[in-house]
Amino acid sequence: MKTEDYIKRFIEKEKQIEPTPFLRTRIMGVIEKPMVKKASSWQPVIATVSISLIMLLGFQLSNLYNSSSAKQTLLNINDSNIEMLHYYHIESNE
């Protein structure tokens, strides 16, 4: 009960505090004041360069992938002997 009494006393103290008369006016003035933020002149340039570099990197990676796959040698292995599939074939005919 000691904690509850402490909380009640604290709330009553807070209720008794009188705010300054012009507090609402100052708060509303700050809220309603339009915030003007000037964009840097470098931001569009940096954004354009970044997007261009990303596109260039994507094209280079796709060309690298396509050229390496064209040079690749394919290997065809008959793995029926490895997997011993002939046992299944013989059993299915019995």
PyMOL commands that place a pseudoatom at each C-alpha (Angstrom):
pseudoatom trace, name=CA, resn=MET, resi=1, chain=A, elem=C, hetatm=0, pos=[0.000, 0.000, 0.000]
pseudoatom trace, name=CA, resn=LYS, resi=2, chain=A, elem=C, hetatm=0, pos=[2.941, 2.295, 0.462]
pseudoatom trace, name=CA, resn=THR, resi=3, chain=A, elem=C, hetatm=0, pos=[3.600, 2.406, -3.278]
pseudoatom trace, name=CA, resn=GLU, resi=4, chain=A, elem=C, hetatm=0, pos=[-0.035, 3.220, -4.076]
pseudoatom trace, name=CA, resn=ASP, resi=5, chain=A, elem=C, hetatm=0, pos=[-0.031, 6.054, -1.521]
pseudoatom trace, name=CA, resn=TYR, resi=6, chain=A, elem=C, hetatm=0, pos=[3.152, 7.446, -3.028]
pseudoatom trace, name=CA, resn=ILE, resi=7, chain=A, elem=C, hetatm=0, pos=[1.623, 7.350, -6.511]
pseudoatom trace, name=CA, resn=LYS, resi=8, chain=A, elem=C, hetatm=0, pos=[-1.567, 9.095, -5.335]
pseudoatom trace, name=CA, resn=ARG, resi=9, chain=A, elem=C, hetatm=0, pos=[0.440, 11.848, -3.593]
pseudoatom trace, name=CA, resn=PHE, resi=10, chain=A, elem=C, hetatm=0, pos=[2.558, 12.332, -6.711]
pseudoatom trace, name=CA, resn=ILE, resi=11, chain=A, elem=C, hetatm=0, pos=[-0.551, 12.648, -8.917]
pseudoatom trace, name=CA, resn=GLU, resi=12, chain=A, elem=C, hetatm=0, pos=[-2.118, 15.173, -6.553]
pseudoatom trace, name=CA, resn=LYS, resi=13, chain=A, elem=C, hetatm=0, pos=[1.081, 17.262, -6.594]
pseudoatom trace, name=CA, resn=GLU, resi=14, chain=A, elem=C, hetatm=0, pos=[1.108, 17.221, -10.380]
pseudoatom trace, name=CA, resn=LYS, resi=15, chain=A, elem=C, hetatm=0, pos=[-2.531, 18.359, -10.500]
pseudoatom trace, name=CA, resn=GLN, resi=16, chain=A, elem=C, hetatm=0, pos=[-1.730, 21.338, -8.279]
pseudoatom trace, name=CA, resn=ILE, resi=17, chain=A, elem=C, hetatm=0, pos=[0.999, 22.684, -10.573]
pseudoatom trace, name=CA, resn=GLU, resi=18, chain=A, elem=C, hetatm=0, pos=[-0.221, 25.759, -12.475]
pseudoatom trace, name=CA, resn=PRO, resi=19, chain=A, elem=C, hetatm=0, pos=[1.138, 26.094, -16.019]
pseudoatom trace, name=CA, resn=THR, resi=20, chain=A, elem=C, hetatm=0, pos=[2.350, 29.444, -17.273]
pseudoatom trace, name=CA, resn=PRO, resi=21, chain=A, elem=C, hetatm=0, pos=[-0.471, 31.398, -18.933]
pseudoatom trace, name=CA, resn=PHE, resi=22, chain=A, elem=C, hetatm=0, pos=[1.255, 31.721, -22.311]
pseudoatom trace, name=CA, resn=LEU, resi=23, chain=A, elem=C, hetatm=0, pos=[2.397, 28.106, -22.577]
pseudoatom trace, name=CA, resn=ARG, resi=24, chain=A, elem=C, hetatm=0, pos=[-0.427, 27.114, -24.941]
pseudoatom trace, name=CA, resn=THR, resi=25, chain=A, elem=C, hetatm=0, pos=[0.273, 30.108, -27.180]
pseudoatom trace, name=CA, resn=ARG, resi=26, chain=A, elem=C, hetatm=0, pos=[3.977, 29.301, -27.445]
pseudoatom trace, name=CA, resn=ILE, resi=27, chain=A, elem=C, hetatm=0, pos=[3.343, 25.606, -28.158]
pseudoatom trace, name=CA, resn=MET, resi=28, chain=A, elem=C, hetatm=0, pos=[0.735, 26.341, -30.832]
pseudoatom trace, name=CA, resn=GLY, resi=29, chain=A, elem=C, hetatm=0, pos=[3.051, 28.940, -32.398]
pseudoatom trace, name=CA, resn=VAL, resi=30, chain=A, elem=C, hetatm=0, pos=[5.805, 26.363, -32.772]
pseudoatom trace, name=CA, resn=ILE, resi=31, chain=A, elem=C, hetatm=0, pos=[3.406, 23.742, -34.155]
pseudoatom trace, name=CA, resn=GLU, resi=32, chain=A, elem=C, hetatm=0, pos=[1.800, 26.073, -36.698]
pseudoatom trace, name=CA, resn=LYS, resi=33, chain=A, elem=C, hetatm=0, pos=[5.058, 27.647, -37.845]
pseudoatom trace, name=CA, resn=PRO, resi=34, chain=A, elem=C, hetatm=0, pos=[5.893, 26.270, -41.294]
pseudoatom trace, name=CA, resn=MET, resi=35, chain=A, elem=C, hetatm=0, pos=[9.195, 24.485, -41.379]
pseudoatom trace, name=CA, resn=VAL, resi=36, chain=A, elem=C, hetatm=0, pos=[11.193, 25.576, -44.386]
pseudoatom trace, name=CA, resn=LYS, resi=37, chain=A, elem=C, hetatm=0, pos=[14.014, 23.235, -45.140]
pseudoatom trace, name=CA, resn=LYS, resi=38, chain=A, elem=C, hetatm=0, pos=[16.103, 24.183, -48.114]
pseudoatom trace, name=CA, resn=ALA, resi=39, chain=A, elem=C, hetatm=0, pos=[17.398, 21.198, -50.008]
pseudoatom trace, name=CA, resn=SER, resi=40, chain=A, elem=C, hetatm=0, pos=[21.046, 21.134, -50.820]
pseudoatom trace, name=CA, resn=SER, resi=41, chain=A, elem=C, hetatm=0, pos=[21.928, 21.683, -54.461]
pseudoatom trace, name=CA, resn=TRP, resi=42, chain=A, elem=C, hetatm=0, pos=[24.136, 18.591, -54.338]
pseudoatom trace, name=CA, resn=GLN, resi=43, chain=A, elem=C, hetatm=0, pos=[21.342, 16.168, -53.428]
pseudoatom trace, name=CA, resn=PRO, resi=44, chain=A, elem=C, hetatm=0, pos=[19.897, 15.765, -56.957]
pseudoatom trace, name=CA, resn=VAL, resi=45, chain=A, elem=C, hetatm=0, pos=[23.383, 15.429, -58.420]
pseudoatom trace, name=CA, resn=ILE, resi=46, chain=A, elem=C, hetatm=0, pos=[24.385, 12.760, -55.914]
pseudoatom trace, name=CA, resn=ALA, resi=47, chain=A, elem=C, hetatm=0, pos=[21.111, 10.877, -56.430]
pseudoatom trace, name=CA, resn=THR, resi=48, chain=A, elem=C, hetatm=0, pos=[21.548, 10.916, -60.215]
pseudoatom trace, name=CA, resn=VAL, resi=49, chain=A, elem=C, hetatm=0, pos=[25.159, 9.731, -60.031]
pseudoatom trace, name=CA, resn=SER, resi=50, chain=A, elem=C, hetatm=0, pos=[24.240, 6.978, -57.556]
pseudoatom trace, name=CA, resn=ILE, resi=51, chain=A, elem=C, hetatm=0, pos=[21.439, 5.634, -59.728]
pseudoatom trace, name=CA, resn=SER, resi=52, chain=A, elem=C, hetatm=0, pos=[23.669, 5.767, -62.815]
pseudoatom trace, name=CA, resn=LEU, resi=53, chain=A, elem=C, hetatm=0, pos=[26.444, 3.842, -61.053]
pseudoatom trace, name=CA, resn=ILE, resi=54, chain=A, elem=C, hetatm=0, pos=[24.016, 1.197, -59.832]
pseudoatom trace, name=CA, resn=MET, resi=55, chain=A, elem=C, hetatm=0, pos=[22.644, 0.742, -63.363]
pseudoatom trace, name=CA, resn=LEU, resi=56, chain=A, elem=C, hetatm=0, pos=[26.140, 0.537, -64.831]
pseudoatom trace, name=CA, resn=LEU, resi=57, chain=A, elem=C, hetatm=0, pos=[27.166, -2.022, -62.230]
pseudoatom trace, name=CA, resn=GLY, resi=58, chain=A, elem=C, hetatm=0, pos=[24.052, -4.087, -62.991]
pseudoatom trace, name=CA, resn=PHE, resi=59, chain=A, elem=C, hetatm=0, pos=[24.783, -4.070, -66.717]
pseudoatom trace, name=CA, resn=GLN, resi=60, chain=A, elem=C, hetatm=0, pos=[28.405, -5.038, -66.135]
pseudoatom trace, name=CA, resn=LEU, resi=61, chain=A, elem=C, hetatm=0, pos=[27.431, -7.917, -63.854]
pseudoatom trace, name=CA, resn=SER, resi=62, chain=A, elem=C, hetatm=0, pos=[24.863, -9.201, -66.338]
pseudoatom trace, name=CA, resn=ASN, resi=63, chain=A, elem=C, hetatm=0, pos=[27.417, -9.075, -69.162]
pseudoatom trace, name=CA, resn=LEU, resi=64, chain=A, elem=C, hetatm=0, pos=[29.933, -10.906, -67.006]
pseudoatom trace, name=CA, resn=TYR, resi=65, chain=A, elem=C, hetatm=0, pos=[27.385, -13.598, -66.196]
pseudoatom trace, name=CA, resn=ASN, resi=66, chain=A, elem=C, hetatm=0, pos=[26.277, -14.013, -69.795]
pseudoatom trace, name=CA, resn=SER, resi=67, chain=A, elem=C, hetatm=0, pos=[29.802, -14.149, -71.215]
pseudoatom trace, name=CA, resn=SER, resi=68, chain=A, elem=C, hetatm=0, pos=[30.974, -16.733, -68.674]
pseudoatom trace, name=CA, resn=SER, resi=69, chain=A, elem=C, hetatm=0, pos=[27.981, -18.982, -69.306]
pseudoatom trace, name=CA, resn=ALA, resi=70, chain=A, elem=C, hetatm=0, pos=[28.640, -18.888, -73.080]
pseudoatom trace, name=CA, resn=LYS, resi=71, chain=A, elem=C, hetatm=0, pos=[32.173, -20.203, -72.556]
pseudoatom trace, name=CA, resn=GLN, resi=72, chain=A, elem=C, hetatm=0, pos=[31.055, -22.895, -70.172]
pseudoatom trace, name=CA, resn=THR, resi=73, chain=A, elem=C, hetatm=0, pos=[31.453, -26.510, -71.277]
pseudoatom trace, name=CA, resn=LEU, resi=74, chain=A, elem=C, hetatm=0, pos=[28.553, -28.787, -70.534]
pseudoatom trace, name=CA, resn=LEU, resi=75, chain=A, elem=C, hetatm=0, pos=[29.114, -32.294, -69.259]
pseudoatom trace, name=CA, resn=ASN, resi=76, chain=A, elem=C, hetatm=0, pos=[26.619, -35.014, -70.031]
pseudoatom trace, name=CA, resn=ILE, resi=77, chain=A, elem=C, hetatm=0, pos=[26.917, -38.107, -67.866]
pseudoatom trace, name=CA, resn=ASN, resi=78, chain=A, elem=C, hetatm=0, pos=[24.862, -41.248, -68.093]
pseudoatom trace, name=CA, resn=ASP, resi=79, chain=A, elem=C, hetatm=0, pos=[24.438, -41.963, -64.411]
pseudoatom trace, name=CA, resn=SER, resi=80, chain=A, elem=C, hetatm=0, pos=[22.092, -44.920, -64.710]
pseudoatom trace, name=CA, resn=ASN, resi=81, chain=A, elem=C, hetatm=0, pos=[24.978, -47.244, -63.776]
pseudoatom trace, name=CA, resn=ILE, resi=82, chain=A, elem=C, hetatm=0, pos=[25.850, -45.146, -60.797]
pseudoatom trace, name=CA, resn=GLU, resi=83, chain=A, elem=C, hetatm=0, pos=[22.303, -45.115, -59.449]
pseudoatom trace, name=CA, resn=MET, resi=84, chain=A, elem=C, hetatm=0, pos=[21.680, -48.747, -60.413]
pseudoatom trace, name=CA, resn=LEU, resi=85, chain=A, elem=C, hetatm=0, pos=[18.356, -48.001, -62.007]
pseudoatom trace, name=CA, resn=HIS, resi=86, chain=A, elem=C, hetatm=0, pos=[18.462, -51.249, -63.921]
pseudoatom trace, name=CA, resn=TYR, resi=87, chain=A, elem=C, hetatm=0, pos=[17.394, -53.068, -60.719]
pseudoatom trace, name=CA, resn=TYR, resi=88, chain=A, elem=C, hetatm=0, pos=[14.114, -51.165, -60.719]
pseudoatom trace, name=CA, resn=HIS, resi=89, chain=A, elem=C, hetatm=0, pos=[13.647, -51.851, -64.389]
pseudoatom trace, name=CA, resn=ILE, resi=90, chain=A, elem=C, hetatm=0, pos=[14.133, -55.604, -63.912]
pseudoatom trace, name=CA, resn=GLU, resi=91, chain=A, elem=C, hetatm=0, pos=[11.750, -55.756, -60.933]
pseudoatom trace, name=CA, resn=SER, resi=92, chain=A, elem=C, hetatm=0, pos=[9.020, -53.889, -62.746]
pseudoatom trace, name=CA, resn=ASN, resi=93, chain=A, elem=C, hetatm=0, pos=[9.014, -56.480, -65.570]
pseudoatom trace, name=CA, resn=GLU, resi=94, chain=A, elem=C, hetatm=0, pos=[8.646, -59.456, -63.264]
for i in range(1, 94): cmd.bond("trace and resi %d" % i, "trace and resi %d" % (i + 1))
show_as sticks, trace
zoom trace
